[in-house]
Amino acid sequence: MQLVGQRGPLIGMGPLFVQVMKNEGPKSLYLGLTPALTRSLLYGGLRLGLYEPSKYACDRAFGSNNILFKIASGAFSGAISTAVTNPVEVLKVRLQMNSDLRQRGPIAEMRRIVSKEGIGALWKGVGPASVRAAALTASQLATYDESKQILVNWTPLEEGFYLHLTSSTIAGLVSTLITAPIDMVKTRLMLQRESVVGSYKNGFHCAYQVLRTEGPRGLYKGGFAIFARLGPQTTITFILCEKLRKLAGLNAI
C-alpha cells in the first residue's frame, strides 16, 4: 500500500509493525477483521469446495488428471470464488488503510461506498483480484496435489501429517512467488480513490506504472509480508482440510 514519495520513505515489515503498534495500538493490527473473516469463510470454502468437482469434470471430459488440468481446475475455482466475494475484499482493504473508518464498521463503510461511488465500486479491482485468485488457487492446489504425488513416489513419506506439512509448505512458497505482483496491483486498484497518485486505467496500466516509477522490485513490494501470511495460512488450510476430509469419509486431495 505504500506509495513512493507520497507517504514518507518506504519501510519494511518489522519497522512498520513497530510503528503501527506505537502510533495506533495493538487493535489497529486487526482493522478489517470482520470482512476478512467473512471473505475467508466464503472464498476459502468456495475455492476448496469447487476444486475437486472441477478436477472430476476434467477427468470425465478429457480422461486425464495431469498437472495442466489441475492448474485449470484451481484457476476456475479461484476466479469464480473471488468474483463472488470481491465486495468484502474491498471493504477489508479500505478499513485497513484508513484509520478514520475504524469507528464506522464494515456495514456503514459499505453504505458510504455505494452512496458516493456507486455499487460498481464494490467490484473495483475485480479483474486483477480474479487473476490473482486464479493464480493463487491454481498454484496452491496444483502444487500441493502434485507435490504430494512426487513425495510419495520419491521419498519415504506416506499419507499423513508430515506429508501434508511438507507439501503445503512448498505450495505456500510457490503461491507467494506467483501471486505477490498481482496482489500488489489488486490492492493499488482497490485503494485508488484514496491514493494521491494519478489514477490507474486497469491492472496492466498499474503494473506498467509501478515498473516505470518504482522498478521491478516494486512488483514484489510486501513480498515477505505476503509469505509471512500466506505460508502459514496455506499450511494450516491444507492440514485442516485433509483432517476434515478424513473425518467426512472422503479421499485425501
N, C-alpha and C positions, 0 to 999 in steps of 0.2 A: 504493500500500500504506500510505501514511501516514494515520494517524487523528488527527483534530483533538483536541488536548488530552491525548492518550494517550501519545505518544512524543516530546514536546517540540514546539517550533514547526515548522510546515511550511517546508521549504526547497526550492529549485528544483533543476534538473538539474545545473547547474555546481557549486554548493556541495556537493551530495550526492556528486558524483563525487570531489571533493577529500576529503571526509570519509571515504568508504569506502576510498580509497587510503591515507589516513593511518592509519586505525584498524584496517583489516583486510588491507591489502596488495593488490597487483595481482591475485592469484589469486582474490580474492573477487568480482571482476567477471565471472568465468566459473563461478560457482556454478550448478549445474543444467545445465551444458553438455551432458552425455551425454543426458539426457532431451530437451533442447531440440533436439539434432541428430537424435535418433530420431524425434521428432514431426515435425520439418521434412521428413525423408525420407518418412515415411508420409503425413502430412497434405498436404504440398505436392504429392507425386506423385499422390495420390488426387484432390485438388480440381482440379488442372490436367488430369489424365487423364480425369476424368469430364465436364468442361465440353463438349468437342467432341461426344461421343456424346449428351449431353443436348440440345445445340443441334440436332443432326441429328434426334433423335427428335421434337423440337418442329416442325421443318421438315416431317418426314414426316407428322406427325399433323395439323398445322394449316395447312401450306402457307405458312408465314411465318417469317421470322427477324428480326423487328423488335426494337427495344430491350427491349420487355416480355418477350419470350421469352428474350432474352439474360440479362436480370436473373433470370428464373425458373430458367434453366439453371445460372447461377452460384450462386444460393441453394441449389438442390438439391445441387450438388456440394459446397459448403462445409459444409452441415448434416450430410450423410452422413459426410464425412471427419472432422469433429470429434467426432461421436458415437463413432466407432471409436477415436480417438486421445486422448480426454479423460483417461484414467488417466495418460498420460505428461505431459500438461499440468499435472495436479495435482501430480505428483512434482516437476516443474520449479519450480513456484511455491513449494512447501514448502521445497525445497532452497535456493532463492534467499533466502527470507525468514528462515529460522532458521539462523544460523551454527553452532549446536551440531550440526547434521546433516551438516556437511561431511565428517566422518570416516566416516560410515556408508555413503555411496554410495546410488544410486537403488534397487538391489535390496533392501538392508537396510531402507530407508525404506518401500518398498512392503510388505514383510512386516509392518513395525510398524503401518502404516495399516490393513491387512487384519485383523491380530490385535486391535487396540484399537478400531477404528471400524467394522469390517465391510467387506466387499468393495464395498458400495454407496458408500462414501466415495471410491472411485476415480472415481466419476462425479459427485462433488459439483460443482455449478455447470455441469452439462452443458446445462441449459436455456439460460441466458444465453450459454454458450460456443457452442452450436449457432446461436443467433440471431446472435451476433457473427460467427461463421464464415460464415453465410449472407449477412449484410450485407456482410462484407468481400469474399468471393469474388464476390458479385453486383456490388458497386460496382467492384472491381478489374477483373474480366474484362469486364463490360459496358461500363464507362467506357473501358477500353483498346481494346476492339473498336470501339466507336462513335467514339472519338477518332481512331483510325486512318482510318476511312472519311471523317470530316469533313475531316481534314488533307489526305488525298489529293485530295479533291474541291475544296477551297478554297485550298490552298497549293501551292507548287512541290515539296513533299516527295514522294518516291517510296518504295516498299518498300525498307527498308534500315535501317542503324544509327540515323540521325538521326530517322527517323520513329518507330522503336521507342523511342528515348530520350525524345522529346517526349511520346508517348502514355503511356508508363509513368510519367513524372513527374506528368502530370495525374491518372492513375489512383491514384497514391500519395497525392496531396493529397486527392482526393475520399474515398478509403477512410478516411483518418485522421479527417476531419470526421464521417463517418457512424459509425465504429466506436469512437471513443475513449470515449464514455459507456458503451457495452456492455462494453468491455474492462475498465473500472474496476469495474463491477458484478460481472462474472465473477471478477475477481481477489479482490474482497472476500469473495465467497461461498466461494471455494476456500480462503481463509485463515481462515474463520470460527472454527474451533476454536482457533486461536492468538490471535484477536482479544480485546481486553479489553472491547470494546463489546458491547452486547446482541446476541443472535443475530438474523439476518435470516430471515424466513419464506421468501422467494423473491426472484427478481430484481426484481419490481415494488416489493416492500416495501423492498428495499435501495436502489433508486433514489429512492423517496419519502423514506427516512430521510436519505439524503445531501442531497437538496434541502432538507429541513427543517432539518438541523443545519449544513450546510456551504454552502448556497446553490447556484444554478445552475452557478457556476464549478467547484463540486466534481465535477460530472459530467465535466468536461474536465481533471481533475487528471492531470498527467503527459502532457498532450496533445502538448507539444513533444517530449518523450522518445519518445512513440509514433511521431511523424512522423520523428524522427531515425533510428529503426529501420525503420519501415515504408516510408518514402520510398525510401531506397537499396535495401532488400530487394525492393520492387516493381520498381524499375528493373532490377536485376541479374537477377531472376527472369524477366522478360519478354524481355530481350535474349538471355539464355542459352536460354530456351525456343524463341525464334524461330530461333536458330542451330541448335539440336538438331533442330528440325522440318525445317529446310532440309537438314541432313545426312542425315536419315532419309527424305528424298524426300516429305515431307508439305507441304501448302499452309500458308501463314502463317495465324496466327489471324485 
